[in-house]
């Protein structure tokens, strides 16, 4: 699969190519067992931003490189050779040693590895949102919100913001994206006193996808139904 990654302002960030497994051909009980993995709730994200704005905490974003390659594949899974890879024999297949995008258990296995790692470093999982990890030590508070390979991190001590990057690098390869600007389809802009959220890019992408970008706006769709 080939994909163009964009920044919050719509400009191109990078071009990506990745090998994806056809998870829809997997058989339950043979190629996979459990599939569920929690993702960040929008209300949790909004509450976290409210705390950041009220207490002037730091707010950073991290990204996990090749996220599913860092988790263990427990089942024996095979896939056909990808296009462009040729061998003299036509009867060969690939046996996966690591997780790939597209596998039904990929998200769950990655979450299991990340959560176990954070728990071993004295983080606690929120009882209301299992994608939120909290750690309290004296007057210091740390929070990590996870959405697959996107991680939002905040704490009340800006001098220690690099600690979590170094810590997570022991679990997987982490890229520090700096201040949070885009998460869950929401653009984030911050000034001294407040945090502004906008879904303009998401709305424009949705209109473009449905072929309605050039349509004239109306007060309510009911007028033209």
C-alpha positions as a Markdown table, in Angstrom:
| # | Residue | x | y | z |
|---|---|---|---|---|
| 1 | Unk | 0.0 | 0.0 | 0.0 |
| 2 | Unk | 1.2 | 3.5 | -0.9 |
| 3 | Unk | 0.1 | 6.5 | 1.1 |
| 4 | Unk | 0.8 | 10.2 | 1.3 |
| 5 | Unk | 1.0 | 11.5 | 4.8 |
| 6 | Unk | -0.1 | 15.1 | 5.3 |
| 7 | Unk | 0.6 | 17.7 | 8.0 |
| 8 | Unk | -2.2 | 19.6 | 9.8 |
| 9 | Unk | -2.0 | 22.4 | 7.3 |
| 10 | Unk | -2.5 | 20.0 | 4.3 |
| 11 | Unk | 1.1 | 20.0 | 3.1 |
| 12 | Unk | 2.8 | 16.7 | 2.3 |
| 13 | Unk | 4.8 | 15.3 | 5.2 |
| 14 | Unk | 6.2 | 12.2 | 3.6 |
| 15 | Unk | 5.4 | 9.3 | 1.3 |
| 16 | Unk | 4.9 | 5.8 | 2.8 |
| 17 | Unk | 5.0 | 2.3 | 1.4 |
| 18 | Unk | 4.1 | -0.7 | 3.5 |
| 19 | Unk | 3.5 | -4.4 | 3.2 |
| 20 | Unk | -0.1 | -5.2 | 4.3 |
| 21 | Unk | -1.5 | -8.6 | 5.0 |
| 22 | Unk | -5.0 | -9.6 | 3.8 |
| 23 | Unk | -6.5 | -10.1 | 7.3 |
| 24 | Unk | -9.9 | -10.7 | 5.9 |
| 25 | Unk | -8.7 | -14.2 | 4.8 |
| 26 | Unk | -7.7 | -15.1 | 8.3 |
| 27 | Unk | -9.7 | -17.9 | 10.1 |
| 28 | Unk | -10.7 | -17.4 | 13.7 |
| 29 | Unk | -9.2 | -20.1 | 16.0 |
| 30 | Unk | -6.5 | -20.8 | 13.4 |
| 31 | Unk | -4.8 | -17.6 | 12.4 |
| 32 | Unk | -6.1 | -15.5 | 15.3 |
| 33 | Unk | -8.0 | -15.6 | 18.6 |
| 34 | Unk | -8.7 | -12.2 | 20.2 |
| 35 | Unk | -8.7 | -9.0 | 18.2 |
| 36 | Unk | -10.0 | -6.2 | 20.4 |
| 37 | Unk | -7.7 | -3.2 | 21.3 |
| 38 | Unk | -8.9 | 0.0 | 23.0 |
| 39 | Unk | -8.5 | 3.3 | 21.3 |
| 40 | Unk | -8.5 | 6.8 | 22.8 |
| 41 | Unk | -12.0 | 8.3 | 23.4 |
| 42 | Unk | -12.7 | 11.8 | 22.2 |
| 43 | Unk | -14.1 | 12.8 | 25.6 |
| 44 | Unk | -10.8 | 11.6 | 27.2 |
| 45 | Unk | -8.8 | 13.7 | 24.7 |
| 46 | Unk | -11.0 | 16.8 | 25.4 |
| 47 | Unk | -10.7 | 16.4 | 29.2 |
| 48 | Unk | -6.9 | 16.0 | 28.9 |
| 49 | Unk | -6.7 | 19.2 | 26.9 |
| 50 | Unk | -8.9 | 21.0 | 29.4 |
| 51 | Unk | -6.4 | 20.0 | 32.2 |
| 52 | Unk | -3.5 | 21.1 | 30.1 |
| 53 | Unk | -5.0 | 24.5 | 29.4 |
| 54 | Unk | -6.1 | 25.1 | 33.0 |
| 55 | Unk | -2.7 | 24.1 | 34.5 |
| 56 | Unk | -0.4 | 25.2 | 31.7 |
| 57 | Unk | 1.1 | 21.7 | 31.3 |
| 58 | Unk | 3.4 | 20.7 | 28.4 |
| 59 | Unk | 1.6 | 18.9 | 25.5 |
| 60 | Unk | 3.7 | 16.8 | 23.1 |
| 61 | Unk | 3.0 | 14.2 | 20.5 |
| 62 | Unk | 5.0 | 11.0 | 19.8 |
| 63 | Unk | 4.8 | 8.6 | 16.9 |
| 64 | Unk | 5.8 | 4.9 | 16.8 |
| 65 | Unk | 7.8 | 3.9 | 13.8 |
| 66 | Unk | 6.5 | 0.7 | 12.1 |
| 67 | Unk | 4.3 | 0.1 | 15.1 |
| 68 | Unk | 3.2 | -3.5 | 14.5 |
| 69 | Unk | 6.8 | -4.8 | 13.9 |
| 70 | Unk | 7.5 | -4.3 | 17.6 |
| 71 | Unk | 4.9 | -6.7 | 18.9 |
| 72 | Unk | 5.0 | -10.5 | 19.1 |
| 73 | Unk | 3.1 | -12.7 | 16.7 |
| 74 | Unk | 1.9 | -15.8 | 18.7 |
| 75 | Unk | 0.1 | -17.6 | 15.9 |
| 76 | Unk | 1.6 | -19.3 | 12.8 |
| 77 | Unk | 0.5 | -17.2 | 9.9 |
| 78 | Unk | 1.4 | -17.4 | 6.2 |
| 79 | Unk | 0.9 | -15.0 | 3.3 |
| 80 | Unk | 1.4 | -15.1 | -0.4 |
| 81 | Unk | 4.5 | -13.5 | -1.9 |
| 82 | Unk | 4.0 | -9.7 | -2.4 |
| 83 | Unk | 3.9 | -8.3 | -6.0 |
| 84 | Unk | 7.3 | -7.7 | -7.4 |
| 85 | Unk | 9.0 | -10.5 | -5.4 |
| 86 | Unk | 9.8 | -13.4 | -7.8 |
| 87 | Unk | 11.3 | -16.9 | -7.2 |
| 88 | Unk | 11.9 | -19.8 | -9.5 |
| 89 | Unk | 9.3 | -21.8 | -7.7 |
| 90 | Unk | 5.7 | -20.8 | -7.7 |
| 91 | Unk | 4.8 | -22.8 | -4.6 |
| 92 | Unk | 6.5 | -20.6 | -2.1 |
| 93 | Unk | 4.7 | -18.5 | 0.6 |
| 94 | Unk | 5.9 | -16.2 | 3.4 |
| 95 | Unk | 5.7 | -17.2 | 7.0 |
| 96 | Unk | 5.3 | -14.1 | 9.1 |
| 97 | Unk | 7.7 | -13.8 | 12.1 |
| 98 | Unk | 6.3 | -10.4 | 13.1 |
| 99 | Unk | 3.0 | -8.7 | 13.0 |
| 100 | Unk | 2.0 | -6.8 | 9.9 |
| 101 | Unk | -0.6 | -4.2 | 9.1 |
| 102 | Unk | -3.8 | -5.8 | 8.2 |
| 103 | Unk | -3.6 | -8.8 | 10.6 |
| 104 | Unk | -6.7 | -9.0 | 12.8 |
| 105 | Unk | -4.6 | -9.4 | 16.0 |
| 106 | Unk | -2.1 | -6.7 | 15.2 |
| 107 | Unk | -3.7 | -3.9 | 17.3 |
| 108 | Unk | -4.4 | -6.1 | 20.3 |
| 109 | Unk | -0.8 | -7.5 | 20.4 |
| 110 | Unk | 0.7 | -4.0 | 20.1 |
| 111 | Unk | -1.5 | -2.7 | 22.9 |
| 112 | Unk | -0.6 | -5.7 | 25.1 |
| 113 | Unk | 3.1 | -5.0 | 24.7 |
| 114 | Unk | 2.8 | -1.2 | 25.3 |
| 115 | Unk | 0.5 | -1.5 | 28.3 |
| 116 | Unk | 2.7 | -4.2 | 29.9 |
| 117 | Unk | 5.7 | -2.0 | 29.4 |
| 118 | Unk | 4.1 | 1.1 | 30.9 |
| 119 | Unk | 2.7 | -0.9 | 33.9 |
| 120 | Unk | 6.2 | -2.2 | 34.6 |
| 121 | Unk | 7.3 | 1.4 | 34.9 |
| 122 | Unk | 4.6 | 2.2 | 37.5 |
| 123 | Unk | 2.0 | 3.7 | 35.2 |
| 124 | Unk | -1.6 | 3.0 | 35.9 |
| 125 | Unk | -4.4 | 2.3 | 33.4 |
| 126 | Unk | -7.4 | 4.6 | 33.7 |
| 127 | Unk | -10.5 | 2.6 | 34.7 |
| 128 | Unk | -12.7 | 4.7 | 32.4 |
| 129 | Unk | -10.5 | 4.7 | 29.3 |
| 130 | Unk | -7.9 | 1.9 | 28.9 |
| 131 | Unk | -6.0 | 4.0 | 26.4 |
| 132 | Unk | -5.1 | 6.5 | 29.1 |
| 133 | Unk | -2.1 | 5.8 | 31.3 |
| 134 | Unk | -1.4 | 7.9 | 34.4 |
| 135 | Unk | 1.5 | 8.2 | 36.8 |
| 136 | Unk | 1.7 | 10.2 | 40.0 |
| 137 | Unk | 5.0 | 10.7 | 41.9 |
| 138 | Unk | 4.9 | 13.3 | 44.6 |
| 139 | Unk | 3.9 | 16.6 | 43.0 |
| 140 | Unk | 4.5 | 15.3 | 39.5 |
| 141 | Unk | 1.7 | 14.0 | 37.3 |
| 142 | Unk | 2.2 | 12.3 | 33.9 |
| 143 | Unk | -0.4 | 11.3 | 31.4 |
| 144 | Unk | -0.1 | 9.2 | 28.2 |
| 145 | Unk | -3.0 | 8.9 | 25.7 |
| 146 | Unk | -2.6 | 6.2 | 23.1 |
| 147 | Unk | -4.3 | 5.8 | 19.7 |
| 148 | Unk | -2.5 | 2.8 | 18.0 |
| 149 | Unk | 0.8 | 4.4 | 17.0 |
| 150 | Unk | -0.1 | 8.0 | 17.9 |
| 151 | Unk | 0.8 | 9.0 | 21.5 |
| 152 | Unk | -0.1 | 12.2 | 23.3 |
| 153 | Unk | 2.0 | 13.0 | 26.4 |
| 154 | Unk | 1.6 | 15.7 | 29.0 |
| 155 | Unk | 3.0 | 16.4 | 32.4 |
| 156 | Unk | 3.2 | 19.2 | 34.9 |
| 157 | Unk | 7.0 | 19.4 | 34.8 |
| 158 | Unk | 8.3 | 20.7 | 31.4 |
| 159 | Unk | 11.9 | 19.9 | 32.4 |
| 160 | Unk | 11.2 | 16.1 | 32.2 |
| 161 | Unk | 9.4 | 16.0 | 28.9 |
| 162 | Unk | 12.2 | 14.1 | 27.2 |
| 163 | Unk | 12.1 | 11.3 | 29.8 |
| 164 | Unk | 9.0 | 9.6 | 28.3 |
| 165 | Unk | 10.6 | 9.6 | 24.8 |
| 166 | Unk | 13.7 | 7.9 | 26.1 |
| 167 | Unk | 11.6 | 5.5 | 28.1 |
| 168 | Unk | 9.4 | 4.4 | 25.2 |
| 169 | Unk | 12.5 | 4.0 | 23.0 |
| 170 | Unk | 13.3 | 1.0 | 25.1 |
| 171 | Unk | 9.9 | -0.5 | 24.0 |
| 172 | Unk | 10.0 | 0.6 | 20.4 |
| 173 | Unk | 11.4 | 3.2 | 18.0 |
| 174 | Unk | 9.8 | 6.6 | 18.9 |
| 175 | Unk | 9.7 | 9.7 | 16.9 |
| 176 | Unk | 9.2 | 13.0 | 18.8 |
| 177 | Unk | 6.8 | 15.2 | 16.8 |
| 178 | Unk | 7.1 | 18.2 | 19.1 |
| 179 | Unk | 4.1 | 20.2 | 20.2 |
| 180 | Unk | 0.7 | 18.6 | 19.5 |
| 181 | Unk | -0.9 | 20.0 | 16.3 |
| 182 | Unk | -3.1 | 17.2 | 15.0 |
| 183 | Unk | -4.8 | 14.2 | 16.6 |
| 184 | Unk | -7.9 | 12.1 | 15.8 |
| 185 | Unk | -8.8 | 14.4 | 12.9 |
| 186 | Unk | -8.6 | 17.5 | 15.1 |
| 187 | Unk | -6.2 | 20.4 | 14.6 |
| 188 | Unk | -4.8 | 21.7 | 17.8 |
| 189 | Unk | -3.6 | 25.3 | 18.1 |
| 190 | Unk | -2.3 | 26.6 | 21.5 |
| 191 | Unk | -1.5 | 30.1 | 22.8 |
| 192 | Unk | -0.6 | 31.4 | 26.2 |
| 193 | Unk | -4.2 | 31.2 | 27.7 |
| 194 | Unk | -6.1 | 28.6 | 25.7 |
| 195 | Unk | -6.2 | 25.7 | 23.3 |
| 196 | Unk | -8.2 | 26.0 | 20.0 |
| 197 | Unk | -9.6 | 22.9 | 18.3 |
| 198 | Unk | -10.7 | 22.7 | 14.7 |
| 199 | Unk | -12.0 | 19.9 | 12.4 |
| 200 | Unk | -11.8 | 22.0 | 9.3 |
| 201 | Unk | -9.3 | 19.8 | 7.5 |
| 202 | Unk | -11.4 | 16.7 | 8.4 |
| 203 | Unk | -14.6 | 18.3 | 7.1 |
| 204 | Unk | -12.9 | 19.4 | 3.9 |
| 205 | Unk | -11.4 | 15.9 | 3.4 |
| 206 | Unk | -14.9 | 14.4 | 3.9 |
| 207 | Unk | -16.5 | 16.7 | 1.4 |
| 208 | Unk | -13.7 | 16.0 | -1.1 |
| 209 | Unk | -14.1 | 12.2 | -0.7 |
| 210 | Unk | -17.9 | 12.5 | -1.3 |
| 211 | Unk | -17.5 | 14.8 | -4.3 |
| 212 | Unk | -19.3 | 17.7 | -2.6 |
| 213 | Unk | -16.4 | 20.1 | -2.1 |
| 214 | Unk | -17.7 | 22.5 | -4.8 |
| 215 | Unk | -21.4 | 22.4 | -3.6 |
| 216 | Unk | -23.0 | 25.6 | -2.4 |
| 217 | Unk | -23.7 | 25.6 | 1.4 |
| 218 | Unk | -27.2 | 25.7 | 2.7 |
| 219 | Unk | -28.5 | 26.4 | 6.2 |
| 220 | Unk | -29.8 | 22.9 | 6.6 |
| 221 | Unk | -29.8 | 19.8 | 4.2 |
| 222 | Unk | -33.6 | 19.4 | 4.9 |
| 223 | Unk | -34.3 | 22.3 | 2.5 |
| 224 | Unk | -33.1 | 20.2 | -0.5 |
| 225 | Unk | -34.3 | 16.7 | 0.3 |
